[in-house]
């Protein structure tokens, strides 16, 4: 009997220790990942950093970005601010006054996408970079007014040498928000290869090349032949040059008095060049909120194909996306380039 009592007491003590450990683990998980992401939630600094570094195509951790208020419940209202014409490239803005009875809101912003250039004979331009994205869930006060601005992509389709304009930022300002901004996507190929660490050293000069080809016209396009610019020329093997998707230098910023800023930096596309088939294939990077519409692959083979993939032809009519690339061979020097897609601001509230 005495042994049974001692055993029982020991088990009770172990159970109490396990309960205390469970409470401690629950608190640690909540501290790391949050309780839903609302204004009263705990700090998620480490998780925010992990999400920020999870670039396309490794976008699985983007699901950690909170979507609902900490207090629970579904959003009862909302709207978007963006261009709605078939070109999907220009800006839009408005002021929003918090309706009566509304106490919590989610602000989401997508920067406009970067553009792409056209090309010289046997050359082209990669996809423009996607813009950055940011989100915050925070308390709001009825009657407060916020300014919402969705950034503009470059205004016009361009000829060669003209596409050097990055996508414009999107932002929201108002009570409780400071410098809440998502930058637009990258356009310059020079900036892309430097960010990717792909600059190479020639024996006689320092230059950057895009997948082995010469970068021309202040980073707007590339030329594949040695004779056109005195550069390094295209790769000489089967699929012997490719770029993996990765985050660009375009980022998001901001502080909220009673909320946390989550976000995703701008992204570059993924591409490969198949010299044996004279084929250039490019994959667009993922856009937060539009996974099925954004990760598309298009291949260009020995022809001027860039104009087939513009927004006005229903290509990537989503915010934040970079322009489709351009590839040509056979002497074309006047084909049109593509522009990035518009920025967007979305508000959800309850």
C-alpha positions as CSV (number, residue, x, y, z in Angstrom):
1,X,0.0,0.0,0.0
2,X,2.8,2.4,0.9
3,X,4.5,1.7,-2.4
4,X,1.3,2.5,-4.3
5,X,0.9,5.8,-2.5
6,X,4.5,6.7,-3.3
7,X,4.0,5.7,-6.9
8,X,0.8,7.8,-7.2
9,X,2.5,10.9,-5.7
10,X,5.4,10.5,-8.1
11,X,3.0,10.3,-11.0
12,X,1.1,13.4,-9.9
13,X,4.4,15.3,-9.6
14,X,5.4,14.2,-13.1
15,X,2.1,15.2,-14.5
16,X,2.4,18.7,-12.9
17,X,5.8,19.1,-14.4
18,X,4.5,18.0,-17.8
19,X,1.6,20.5,-17.6
20,X,4.0,23.3,-16.7
21,X,6.3,22.3,-19.6
22,X,3.3,22.3,-21.9
23,X,2.2,25.8,-20.8
24,X,5.8,27.0,-21.4
25,X,5.9,25.5,-24.9
26,X,2.6,27.0,-25.8
27,X,3.8,30.4,-24.6
28,X,7.0,30.0,-26.7
29,X,5.1,29.0,-29.8
30,X,2.7,31.9,-29.4
31,X,5.7,34.3,-28.9
32,X,7.3,33.0,-32.1
33,X,4.3,32.6,-34.4
34,X,1.6,34.8,-32.9
35,X,-2.0,34.2,-32.0
36,X,-3.6,35.4,-35.2
37,X,-1.7,38.5,-36.0
38,X,-4.0,41.1,-34.6
39,X,-3.1,44.3,-32.8
40,X,-2.8,42.8,-29.4
41,X,-0.7,39.8,-30.5
42,X,2.9,39.1,-29.2
43,X,6.1,40.0,-31.1
44,X,6.8,37.9,-34.2
45,X,10.2,39.5,-35.1
46,X,11.9,36.2,-35.9
47,X,8.9,34.9,-37.9
48,X,8.7,38.1,-39.9
49,X,12.3,37.9,-40.8
50,X,11.9,34.3,-41.9
51,X,9.0,35.2,-44.2
52,X,10.9,38.1,-45.6
53,X,13.8,35.8,-46.6
54,X,11.5,33.2,-48.2
55,X,11.7,34.3,-51.8
56,X,10.1,32.7,-54.8
57,X,9.8,29.9,-55.6
58,X,10.1,28.9,-51.9
59,X,7.0,30.8,-50.9
60,X,5.5,28.2,-48.5
61,X,6.3,30.4,-45.4
62,X,4.2,33.2,-46.8
63,X,1.2,31.5,-45.3
64,X,2.6,32.6,-41.9
65,X,1.5,36.2,-42.7
66,X,-1.6,36.8,-40.5
67,X,-4.9,37.1,-42.3
68,X,-7.4,37.6,-39.4
69,X,-7.6,39.8,-36.4
70,X,-6.4,38.4,-33.0
71,X,-9.9,38.8,-31.5
72,X,-11.2,36.4,-34.1
73,X,-14.2,36.9,-36.4
74,X,-14.3,37.5,-40.2
75,X,-13.8,40.7,-42.0
76,X,-17.2,42.4,-42.5
77,X,-16.1,44.8,-45.3
78,X,-13.3,45.8,-47.6
79,X,-12.2,47.2,-50.9
80,X,-9.3,47.6,-53.3
81,X,-7.6,50.6,-54.8
82,X,-5.9,49.9,-58.2
83,X,-6.3,50.6,-61.9
84,X,-9.0,48.5,-63.5
85,X,-8.6,49.2,-67.2
86,X,-7.2,46.4,-69.5
87,X,-3.7,47.8,-69.3
88,X,-3.2,47.3,-65.6
89,X,-0.3,49.6,-65.4
90,X,-1.3,53.0,-63.9
91,X,-1.8,54.3,-60.4
92,X,-4.9,55.0,-58.3
93,X,-5.5,56.7,-54.9
94,X,-8.2,57.7,-52.5
95,X,-8.9,58.7,-48.9
96,X,-10.7,56.2,-46.6
97,X,-12.6,57.3,-43.5
98,X,-13.1,54.5,-41.0
99,X,-16.9,53.8,-40.8
100,X,-18.8,53.9,-37.5
101,X,-18.5,50.8,-35.5
102,X,-15.3,49.6,-37.2
103,X,-12.4,48.9,-34.7
104,X,-9.9,46.8,-36.6
105,X,-8.5,46.9,-40.2
106,X,-6.0,45.1,-42.3
107,X,-3.9,47.2,-44.7
108,X,-2.2,45.4,-47.6
109,X,0.0,47.1,-50.2
110,X,1.6,45.8,-53.4
111,X,4.3,47.9,-55.2
112,X,4.0,48.1,-59.0
113,X,6.0,45.7,-61.1
114,X,9.2,46.5,-63.0
115,X,9.3,46.7,-66.8
116,X,11.3,44.9,-69.5
117,X,13.0,46.3,-72.6
118,X,12.9,45.2,-76.2
119,X,16.0,44.1,-78.0
120,X,18.6,44.3,-80.7
121,X,19.2,41.5,-83.2
122,X,19.3,38.2,-81.4
123,X,18.8,39.4,-77.9
124,X,16.0,40.4,-75.5
125,X,15.2,41.3,-72.0
126,X,14.2,39.2,-69.0
127,X,11.0,39.6,-67.0
128,X,10.8,42.7,-64.9
129,X,11.0,42.2,-61.2
130,X,7.9,42.0,-59.1
131,X,7.3,44.7,-56.5
132,X,7.4,44.3,-52.7
133,X,4.4,43.5,-50.6
134,X,3.4,44.5,-47.0
135,X,0.6,43.8,-44.6
136,X,-0.5,45.0,-41.1
137,X,-3.5,44.3,-38.9
138,X,-4.1,47.1,-36.4
139,X,-6.9,48.8,-34.4
140,X,-8.5,51.8,-36.0
141,X,-10.9,54.5,-34.8
142,X,-14.2,55.4,-36.5
143,X,-13.9,58.8,-38.2
144,X,-10.1,58.5,-38.8
145,X,-9.0,59.1,-42.4
146,X,-6.2,57.2,-44.3
147,X,-4.6,58.1,-47.6
148,X,-4.2,55.1,-49.9
149,X,-2.0,55.2,-53.0
150,X,-1.4,52.4,-55.4
151,X,1.8,52.8,-57.3
152,X,2.1,53.2,-61.1
153,X,4.2,51.0,-63.5
154,X,5.9,52.8,-66.3
155,X,3.2,54.6,-68.3
156,X,3.9,53.5,-71.8
157,X,5.0,50.5,-73.9
158,X,8.5,51.3,-75.1
159,X,10.9,50.9,-77.9
160,X,14.5,49.8,-77.4
161,X,16.7,51.7,-74.8
162,X,13.7,53.4,-73.2
163,X,12.7,51.0,-70.4
164,X,14.7,52.1,-67.4
165,X,11.9,53.0,-65.0
166,X,11.3,50.9,-61.9
167,X,7.8,50.3,-60.7
168,X,6.5,53.0,-58.3
169,X,5.9,52.3,-54.6
170,X,2.5,51.9,-53.0
171,X,1.7,53.2,-49.5
172,X,-0.9,54.0,-46.9
173,X,-0.7,56.8,-44.4
174,X,-2.9,57.8,-41.4
175,X,-3.3,57.5,-37.7
176,X,-1.1,54.7,-36.3
177,X,0.9,54.1,-39.5
178,X,4.4,55.5,-40.1
179,X,6.3,55.1,-43.5
180,X,4.1,52.1,-44.5
181,X,5.4,51.5,-48.0
182,X,6.1,48.7,-50.5
183,X,8.6,49.5,-53.2
184,X,8.1,48.8,-56.9
185,X,9.8,46.1,-58.9
186,X,13.3,46.3,-60.4
187,X,13.8,47.0,-64.1
188,X,17.5,47.4,-64.8
189,X,19.3,44.2,-65.8
190,X,22.5,45.7,-64.4
191,X,20.9,45.9,-61.0
192,X,19.5,42.4,-61.3
193,X,22.9,40.7,-62.0
194,X,24.6,42.7,-59.3
195,X,22.0,41.6,-56.8
196,X,22.3,38.0,-57.9
197,X,26.1,38.2,-57.7
198,X,26.5,37.4,-61.4
199,X,29.0,40.1,-62.4
200,X,32.1,38.7,-64.1
201,X,35.5,40.0,-64.9
202,X,36.9,40.3,-68.4
203,X,40.6,40.3,-69.0
204,X,40.4,43.8,-70.4
205,X,37.4,45.3,-68.7
206,X,34.9,44.9,-66.0
207,X,31.4,44.2,-67.1
208,X,28.2,42.4,-66.1
209,X,26.5,39.9,-68.3
210,X,23.1,38.4,-68.3
211,X,23.2,34.6,-68.7
212,X,26.4,35.1,-70.7
213,X,25.0,37.8,-73.0
214,X,26.1,41.4,-73.2
215,X,24.0,43.9,-71.3
216,X,23.2,46.9,-73.5
217,X,21.5,50.4,-73.2
218,X,22.0,51.2,-69.5
219,X,20.6,47.8,-68.5
220,X,17.4,47.8,-70.6
221,X,18.2,44.7,-72.7
222,X,20.9,42.2,-73.7
223,X,22.6,41.3,-77.0
224,X,23.4,37.6,-77.8
225,X,26.1,38.1,-80.4
226,X,29.8,38.9,-79.8
227,X,29.9,41.2,-82.8
228,X,27.1,43.5,-81.7
229,X,28.8,45.1,-78.7
230,X,32.1,43.4,-78.3
231,X,30.8,41.4,-75.4
232,X,30.9,37.8,-74.3
233,X,28.1,36.3,-76.5
234,X,25.5,33.7,-75.7
235,X,26.2,30.4,-74.0
236,X,27.6,27.6,-76.1
237,X,26.1,24.5,-74.5
238,X,22.7,22.9,-74.0
239,X,20.9,24.8,-71.2
240,X,24.2,26.0,-69.9
241,X,22.9,29.2,-68.4
242,X,20.0,29.8,-66.1
243,X,18.9,32.1,-63.2
244,X,17.1,30.9,-60.2
245,X,14.4,33.1,-58.8
246,X,15.5,35.2,-55.8
247,X,14.6,38.3,-53.8
248,X,15.6,41.7,-55.2
249,X,16.7,44.8,-53.3
250,X,13.2,46.2,-53.4
251,X,11.7,46.0,-50.0
252,X,8.9,47.1,-47.7
253,X,9.0,49.4,-44.7
254,X,6.8,50.8,-42.0
255,X,5.8,50.9,-38.3
256,X,2.4,50.6,-36.7
257,X,1.6,51.8,-33.2
258,X,-0.4,48.6,-32.3
259,X,0.4,46.1,-35.1
260,X,3.2,44.3,-36.8
261,X,4.4,44.9,-40.4
262,X,4.8,41.7,-42.4
263,X,5.9,41.6,-45.9
264,X,7.7,40.1,-48.9
265,X,10.5,41.8,-50.8
266,X,10.4,42.2,-54.6
267,X,11.4,39.1,-56.6
268,X,13.3,38.4,-59.8
269,X,12.1,35.8,-62.4
270,X,13.6,32.4,-63.1
271,X,14.9,31.8,-66.6
272,X,17.0,29.5,-68.7
273,X,18.5,29.7,-72.2
274,X,18.6,26.6,-74.3
275,X,21.2,27.3,-77.0
276,X,20.7,24.0,-78.7
277,X,17.0,24.9,-79.4
278,X,17.5,28.6,-79.6
279,X,14.9,28.8,-76.9
280,X,14.6,31.3,-74.0
281,X,12.1,30.3,-71.2
282,X,11.1,32.5,-68.3
283,X,9.0,31.9,-65.2
284,X,7.4,34.8,-63.4
285,X,8.0,35.0,-59.6
286,X,5.1,34.4,-57.2
287,X,2.9,37.4,-56.2
288,X,1.5,37.2,-52.7
289,X,-2.3,36.6,-52.9
290,X,-2.2,35.4,-56.5
291,X,-0.2,32.2,-56.5
292,X,-2.0,30.4,-59.4
293,X,-2.1,33.5,-61.6
294,X,1.5,34.6,-61.2
295,X,3.8,31.7,-61.6
296,X,3.6,31.2,-65.3
297,X,6.2,30.0,-67.8
298,X,6.5,31.3,-71.4
299,X,9.1,30.4,-74.0
300,X,10.4,32.4,-76.9
301,X,12.0,30.7,-79.8
302,X,13.7,32.4,-82.8
303,X,11.0,35.1,-83.2
304,X,9.8,38.4,-81.9
305,X,7.3,37.2,-79.3
306,X,7.4,39.8,-76.6
307,X,4.3,41.7,-77.7
308,X,2.1,38.6,-77.3
309,X,2.4,38.8,-73.5
310,X,1.2,42.3,-72.6
311,X,-1.5,43.1,-70.0
312,X,-3.9,44.4,-72.7
313,X,-3.9,40.8,-74.1
314,X,-4.9,39.4,-70.7
315,X,-1.4,38.5,-69.7
316,X,-0.8,38.8,-66.0
317,X,-3.6,41.2,-65.2
318,X,-2.7,41.1,-61.5
319,X,-1.0,43.7,-59.3
320,X,2.7,43.7,-58.5
321,X,3.8,41.5,-61.3
322,X,6.9,42.3,-63.4
323,X,6.6,42.8,-67.1
324,X,7.0,39.8,-69.4
325,X,10.3,39.4,-71.1
326,X,11.2,39.8,-74.7
327,X,13.2,37.7,-77.1
328,X,14.0,38.1,-80.7
329,X,16.3,36.8,-83.4
330,X,16.8,37.6,-87.1
331,X,17.3,41.3,-87.2
332,X,14.3,42.9,-85.4
333,X,15.2,46.1,-83.6
334,X,11.9,47.8,-83.2
335,X,9.6,45.5,-81.3
336,X,7.7,46.8,-78.4
337,X,8.6,46.0,-74.8
338,X,6.2,45.4,-71.8
339,X,5.6,47.3,-68.7
340,X,5.1,46.1,-65.1
341,X,1.6,45.7,-63.6
342,X,0.0,48.3,-61.3
343,X,0.4,48.6,-57.6
344,X,-2.6,47.9,-55.3
345,X,-3.9,48.7,-51.8
346,X,-6.5,46.5,-50.1
347,X,-8.4,47.3,-47.0
348,X,-10.3,44.7,-44.9
349,X,-12.2,45.7,-41.7
350,X,-14.5,44.7,-38.9
